[in-house]
Amino acid sequence: MSIRLIITITAAPGRGSELAQLYKGRCAQVQAEPGCEQYEIFQGVANPDRLTLLERWADDAALETHARVVRPALPPGLRVGTVEREDYQYNRTR
């Protein structure tokens, strides 16, 4: 069963577009990983410094493999606060 992650990221004030662009490049790389069904970043309309990353993985094994990949760190000062993550079993209801 697929695993859905919803991750909320807060950019430093006024830096949401910059952070979204960095994630856009990262998304292209991650989408090529085995078992990745979705990896997309969305920038808030009402609050452009609030980003949501939607991930969907084929199974726990694919997500665990993804978690072990080492990526370059984002530039310091681009994010503030903590990243919020919600995990769900993806079971389409309609």
Secondary structure, DSSP 8 states (H G I E B T S, - for coil): -EEEEEEEEEESTT-HHHHHHHHHHHHHHHTTSTTEEEEEEEE-SS-TTEEEEEEEESSHHHHHHHHT-------TTSEEEEEEEEEEEE----
